[in-house]
Amino acid sequence: MSFPLTRKSTDHSDMEKFTFSFFCDKCGKEWKSLVVPFESGGFTSIENEEARRLIWEQEHKAAFEHANLEAHLHFNHCKKCGKKVCDECFDIEGQHEEVCKECS
């Protein structure tokens, strides 16, 4: 599994769904990914718990990777300090420099 895009993230997943939060490196504003249901591969009985767990782990990893990629649409990369920041913390006016308000 890759590293989260932002310095702080939270995994809200359970055995029925996958969802993740990513937080602005500057102000902490939260962006939450869409909820993805756990398909479970049809394994619901006790004798298939190991197979169900393995499928859950694969789906969880795929859901995280998708959410992590989608987070790129919600956070900006400051080329000066390297932080991933929300639009409110990014210097939109000086966008040609691609820096956060703290670095501009």
Helices and strands as residue ranges (DSSP letters): E 8-11, E 17-18, E 20-23, E 30-32, E 36-37, G 40-42, G 46-48, H 49-71, E 76-77, E 84-85, G 87-89
